[in-house]
Amino acid sequence: MANTTSFETHKSSDWDERIAFVLIFVPCFVVLLSFAVVGQLIGMRWKSWLPGAENMPNIISGVKASVYTFMSHII
């Protein structure tokens, strides 16, 4: 019985970590994507604004890399 309880607690913890990851990743992605889109529309070099996006081939992968870089600094 104790093993079932510890398994359920561990499973709940994994779920909480996933929810926390999504609650951090999605807003950061939206904000940084908006910066990148505005920079792209104005014709500026937006990749230098976002850490980790310098060598990425497109806007989505650049923003994704910058979000992961940003998240590594806050976690």
C-alpha positions in Angstrom: 0.0 0.0 0.0 2.9 2.4 0.8 4.3 1.8 -2.7 1.1 2.8 -4.4 1.0 6.0 -2.4 4.6 6.9 -3.2 3.9 6.2 -6.9 0.8 8.4 -6.9 2.8 11.2 -5.2 5.6 10.8 -7.7 3.1 10.8 -10.6 1.4 14.0 -9.2 4.8 15.7 -8.9 5.6 14.9 -12.6 2.3 16.4 -13.6 2.9 19.5 -11.5 6.3 20.0 -13.1 4.8 19.7 -16.6 2.1 22.3 -15.8 4.8 24.6 -14.3 6.9 24.2 -17.5 4.0 25.0 -19.7 3.0 28.0 -17.6 6.5 29.4 -18.0 7.3 28.3 -21.6 4.1 29.4 -23.3 4.0 33.1 -22.1 7.7 33.5 -22.7 7.4 32.0 -26.2 4.5 34.4 -27.0 6.4 37.5 -25.8 9.7 36.6 -27.5 7.8 35.6 -30.7 6.2 39.0 -30.7 9.6 40.7 -30.4 10.9 38.6 -33.3 7.9 39.2 -35.5 8.1 42.9 -34.9 11.8 42.9 -35.6 11.3 40.9 -38.8 8.6 43.2 -40.0 10.7 46.3 -39.4 13.7 44.7 -41.0 15.9 44.7 -38.0 18.3 42.0 -36.9 16.1 40.4 -34.2 18.3 37.4 -33.7 20.9 39.5 -31.9 18.1 40.6 -29.4 17.3 37.1 -28.3 20.0 34.9 -26.6 20.4 31.5 -28.2 18.8 32.5 -31.5 21.8 33.7 -33.3 22.5 30.6 -35.5 18.9 29.4 -36.0 17.5 29.1 -39.5 14.0 30.3 -38.9 11.9 32.4 -36.6 10.2 29.6 -34.7 13.4 27.7 -33.9 15.2 30.9 -33.0 12.4 31.9 -30.5 12.3 28.3 -29.1 16.1 28.3 -28.5 15.9 31.7 -26.8 13.0 30.6 -24.6 15.0 27.6 -23.5 18.0 29.8 -22.9 15.9 32.2 -20.9 14.3 29.4 -18.9 17.7 28.0 -17.9 18.5 31.4 -16.3 15.3 31.6 -14.2 15.1 28.0 -13.0 
